[in-house]
Amino acid sequence: MSLTLPMYFSCPYCMAPNDVEVDEVNDIDQEQTVDCQICCSPITLTVTTNFNDDIELRVEQENG
């Protein structure tokens, strides 16, 4: 059994598709900075849950 969930998002700079592995237990309500897999720009990711306890990613330009 995998402890991570693959999630996908678009880069806020170049709109390229990116993926990230999310730990469903430890990453909730955490913020991390990752680089776009295409243009290498810094992206701030925040892992949250919605009212149905589904995991969601909030993606923003770093310092934006």
VEXDREN-516712 format. One line per field, with one value per atom (N, C-alpha, C, O): residue number from 0; atom name; x, y, z. Coordinates in nm, 4 decimals. Layout:
// VEXDREN-516712
paza: [NUM_...] $
vexdo: [CA_...] $
c1: [X_...] $
c2: [Y_...] $
c3: [Z_...] $
***
This chain:
// VEXDREN-516712
paza: [0_0_0_0_1_1_1_1_2_2_2_2_3_3_3_3_4_4_4_4_5_5_5_5_6_6_6_6_7_7_7_7_8_8_8_8_9_9_9_9_10_10_10_10_11_11_11_11_12_12_12_12_13_13_13_13_14_14_14_14_15_15_15_15_16_16_16_16_17_17_17_17_18_18_18_18_19_19_19_19_20_20_20_20_21_21_21_21_22_22_22_22_23_23_23_23_24_24_24_24_25_25_25_25_26_26_26_26_27_27_27_27_28_28_28_28_29_29_29_29_30_30_30_30_31_31_31_31_32_32_32_32_33_33_33_33_34_34_34_34_35_35_35_35_36_36_36_36_37_37_37_37_38_38_38_38_39_39_39_39_40_40_40_40_41_41_41_41_42_42_42_42_43_43_43_43_44_44_44_44_45_45_45_45_46_46_46_46_47_47_47_47_48_48_48_48_49_49_49_49_50_50_50_50_51_51_51_51_52_52_52_52_53_53_53_53_54_54_54_54_55_55_55_55_56_56_56_56_57_57_57_57_58_58_58_58_59_59_59_59_60_60_60_60_61_61_61_61_62_62_62_62_63_63_63_63] $
vexdo: [N_CA_C_O_N_CA_C_O_N_CA_C_O_N_CA_C_O_N_CA_C_O_N_CA_C_O_N_CA_C_O_N_CA_C_O_N_CA_C_O_N_CA_C_O_N_CA_C_O_N_CA_C_O_N_CA_C_O_N_CA_C_O_N_CA_C_O_N_CA_C_O_N_CA_C_O_N_CA_C_O_N_CA_C_O_N_CA_C_O_N_CA_C_O_N_CA_C_O_N_CA_C_O_N_CA_C_O_N_CA_C_O_N_CA_C_O_N_CA_C_O_N_CA_C_O_N_CA_C_O_N_CA_C_O_N_CA_C_O_N_CA_C_O_N_CA_C_O_N_CA_C_O_N_CA_C_O_N_CA_C_O_N_CA_C_O_N_CA_C_O_N_CA_C_O_N_CA_C_O_N_CA_C_O_N_CA_C_O_N_CA_C_O_N_CA_C_O_N_CA_C_O_N_CA_C_O_N_CA_C_O_N_CA_C_O_N_CA_C_O_N_CA_C_O_N_CA_C_O_N_CA_C_O_N_CA_C_O_N_CA_C_O_N_CA_C_O_N_CA_C_O_N_CA_C_O_N_CA_C_O_N_CA_C_O_N_CA_C_O_N_CA_C_O_N_CA_C_O_N_CA_C_O_N_CA_C_O] $
c1: [0.0838_0.0000_0.0887_0.1831_0.0573_0.1336_0.0886_-0.0303_0.1834_0.1516_0.1322_0.0990_0.1526_0.1376_0.0326_0.0012_-0.0200_-0.1225_-0.0668_-0.0257_-0.0643_-0.0169_-0.1203_-0.2393_-0.0741_-0.1626_-0.1011_0.0203_-0.1865_-0.1427_-0.1894_-0.2965_-0.1081_-0.1421_-0.0713_0.0226_-0.1172_-0.0540_0.0352_-0.0002_0.1500_0.2423_0.1761_0.1222_0.1784_0.1172_0.1978_0.1499_0.3173_0.4004_0.3838_0.3489_0.4088_0.4095_0.2919_0.2776_0.2081_0.0894_0.1200_0.0298_0.2444_0.2817_0.2265_0.2207_0.1859_0.1399_0.2568_0.3667_0.2318_0.3300_0.2626_0.1399_0.3429_0.2878_0.3682_0.4843_0.3042_0.3676_0.3046_0.1872_0.3819_0.3307_0.2904_0.3694_0.1682_0.1164_0.0964_0.0313_0.1525_0.1320_-0.0017_-0.0155_-0.0991_-0.2356_-0.2465_-0.3450_-0.1482_-0.1526_-0.0725_-0.1215_0.0490_0.1410_0.1458_0.1961_0.0958_0.1072_-0.0129_-0.0071_-0.1201_-0.2394_-0.2062_-0.1420_-0.2507_-0.2276_-0.0801_-0.0391_-0.0011_0.1402_0.1623_0.0925_0.2594_0.2972_0.4390_0.5253_0.4635_0.5976_0.6251_0.5329_0.7521_0.7925_0.8593_0.9527_0.8105_0.8665_0.8980_0.8443_0.9845_1.0156_0.9334_0.9103_0.8892_0.8183_0.9094_1.0293_0.8535_0.9316_0.9728_1.0568_0.9153_0.9484_1.0302_1.1419_0.9754_1.0421_1.1266_1.1958_1.1225_1.2029_1.1678_1.2449_1.0545_1.0119_0.9617_0.9059_0.9803_0.9360_0.7844_0.7248_0.7238_0.5790_0.5513_0.6136_0.4583_0.4159_0.2931_0.1918_0.3026_0.1921_0.1416_0.2202_0.0115_-0.0497_-0.1469_-0.2347_-0.1309_-0.2163_-0.3262_-0.2981_-0.4514_-0.5660_-0.6694_-0.6544_-0.7731_-0.8883_-1.0118_-1.0191_-1.1095_-1.2345_-1.3370_-1.3038_-1.4610_-1.5642_-1.5979_-1.6586_-1.5596_-1.5804_-1.4562_-1.4508_-1.3559_-1.2273_-1.1483_-1.0617_-1.1778_-1.0971_-0.9731_-0.9807_-0.8602_-0.7361_-0.7322_-0.7649_-0.6913_-0.6805_-0.5443_-0.4844_-0.4969_-0.3735_-0.4081_-0.4870_-0.3494_-0.3573_-0.2202_-0.1185_-0.2182_-0.0940_-0.0832_-0.1759_0.0315_0.0537_0.1973_0.2866_0.2182_0.3546_0.4192_0.3551_0.5455_0.6137_0.6181_0.6470_0.5895_0.5822_0.4737_0.4827_0.3708_0.2661_0.1365_0.0344] $
c2: [-0.1176_0.0000_0.1245_0.1352_0.2163_0.3407_0.4380_0.4472_0.5098_0.6089_0.7473_0.8417_0.7600_0.8901_0.8838_0.7778_1.0006_1.0149_1.1040_1.2166_1.0565_1.1438_1.2528_1.2244_1.3771_1.4902_1.5679_1.5662_1.6355_1.7072_1.8516_1.8810_1.9421_2.0839_2.1493_2.0932_2.2678_2.3456_2.4525_2.5148_2.4729_2.5767_2.7133_2.7410_2.7999_2.9322_3.0271_3.1356_2.9881_3.0710_3.0295_3.1120_2.9009_2.8553_2.7637_2.7217_2.7329_2.6483_2.5029_2.4289_2.4620_2.3234_2.2318_2.2708_2.1103_2.0150_1.9679_1.9441_1.9551_1.9084_1.8053_1.7994_1.7244_1.6290_1.6340_1.6751_1.5916_1.5886_1.4745_1.4425_1.4139_1.3090_1.3727_1.4448_1.3463_1.4038_1.2928_1.1921_1.3120_1.2204_1.2575_1.3654_1.1686_1.1981_1.2222_1.2802_1.1792_1.1963_1.3186_1.4001_1.3315_1.4330_1.5639_1.6633_1.5675_1.6890_1.7827_1.8933_1.7429_1.8273_1.9552_1.9513_2.0677_2.2013_2.2400_2.3241_2.1789_2.2140_2.2947_2.2766_2.3829_2.4624_2.4254_2.4115_2.4093_2.3784_2.4526_2.4876_2.4759_2.5397_2.4350_2.3670_2.4230_2.3299_2.4080_2.5166_2.3529_2.4144_2.3479_2.2271_2.4289_2.3746_2.2743_2.2985_2.1624_2.0588_2.0984_2.0314_2.2062_2.2518_2.3812_2.3845_2.4881_2.6192_2.6495_2.7513_2.5644_2.5755_2.6950_2.7287_2.7595_2.8711_2.8180_2.7083_2.8934_2.8481_2.8594_2.9613_2.7547_2.7466_2.7136_2.6238_2.7857_2.7554_2.6656_2.7022_2.5477_2.4518_2.4443_2.4333_2.4502_2.4294_2.3132_2.3144_2.2134_2.0947_2.1143_2.1365_2.1061_2.1243_2.0156_1.9349_2.0153_1.9289_2.0165_2.1237_1.9700_2.0448_1.9880_1.9034_2.0344_1.9914_1.8435_1.7879_1.7776_1.6331_1.5528_1.4320_1.6205_1.5597_1.5120_1.4254_1.5683_1.5418_1.6307_1.7458_1.5770_1.6535_1.7478_1.7095_1.8722_1.9731_2.0411_2.0508_2.0878_2.1660_2.3108_2.3378_2.4026_2.5441_2.5803_2.5621_2.6311_2.6586_2.8083_2.8703_2.8668_3.0101_3.0349_2.9545_3.1481_3.1914_3.2227_3.2796_3.1858_3.2169_3.3684_3.4414_3.4152_3.5582_3.6284_3.7484_3.5534_3.6167_3.5887_3.6332] $
c3: [0.0000_0.0000_0.0000_0.0783_-0.0874_-0.0965_0.0119_0.0426_0.0692_0.1711_0.1116_0.1833_-0.0182_-0.0826_-0.1921_-0.2463_-0.2222_-0.3250_-0.4356_-0.4077_-0.5610_-0.6682_-0.6966_-0.7105_-0.7051_-0.7348_-0.8506_-0.8711_-0.9252_-1.0441_-1.0381_-0.9850_-1.0931_-1.0957_-1.2138_-1.2703_-1.2498_-1.3565_-1.2956_-1.1955_-1.3562_-1.3112_-1.3286_-1.4358_-1.2261_-1.2396_-1.3295_-1.3627_-1.3684_-1.4567_-1.6028_-1.6874_-1.6328_-1.7722_-1.8066_-1.9215_-1.7082_-1.7242_-1.7608_-1.8000_-1.7486_-1.7769_-1.6685_-1.5519_-1.7054_-1.6043_-1.5179_-1.5679_-1.3892_-1.2914_-1.2029_-1.1952_-1.1364_-1.0406_-0.9122_-0.9107_-0.8051_-0.6738_-0.5946_-0.6137_-0.5067_-0.4185_-0.2857_-0.2248_-0.2410_-0.1172_-0.0148_-0.0427_0.1028_0.2148_0.2790_0.3367_0.2687_0.3139_0.4641_0.5097_0.5411_0.6859_0.7298_0.8079_0.6805_0.7320_0.6541_0.7065_0.5317_0.4500_0.4593_0.4057_0.5249_0.5344_0.6110_0.7160_0.5572_0.6139_0.6168_0.6968_0.5300_0.5180_0.3905_0.2907_0.3959_0.2795_0.2419_0.3286_0.1124_0.0663_-0.0635_-0.1372_-0.0904_-0.2148_-0.3021_-0.2595_-0.4248_-0.5222_-0.6490_-0.6708_-0.7317_-0.8601_-0.9691_-0.9662_-1.0660_-1.1816_-1.2510_-1.2653_-1.2937_-1.3591_-1.5004_-1.5606_-1.5549_-1.6898_-1.6873_-1.7389_-1.6278_-1.6328_-1.5084_-1.5052_-1.4074_-1.2844_-1.1963_-1.1065_-1.2191_-1.1345_-1.0010_-0.9961_-0.8917_-0.7597_-0.7442_-0.7791_-0.6919_-0.6731_-0.5273_-0.4707_-0.4669_-0.3308_-0.3374_-0.3969_-0.2759_-0.2696_-0.1266_-0.0326_-0.1109_0.0194_0.0061_-0.0802_0.0915_0.0898_0.1929_0.3106_0.1491_0.2380_0.2110_0.1193_0.2915_0.2652_0.2532_0.3133_0.1746_0.1618_0.2595_0.3425_0.2497_0.3450_0.3341_0.4257_0.2232_0.2074_0.2451_0.2224_0.3028_0.3380_0.2165_0.2290_0.0981_-0.0203_-0.0134_0.0294_-0.0555_-0.0530_-0.1728_-0.2851_-0.1464_-0.2510_-0.2428_-0.1356_-0.3572_-0.3638_-0.3961_-0.4867_-0.3225_-0.3592_-0.4148_-0.3479_-0.5364_-0.6078_-0.6319_-0.6840_-0.5936_-0.6118_-0.6546_-0.6278_-0.7217_-0.7480_-0.6137_-0.5253_-0.5984_-0.4734_-0.4560_-0.5508_-0.3353_-0.3045_-0.3843_-0.4105_-0.4229_-0.5028_-0.4445_-0.4968] $
***
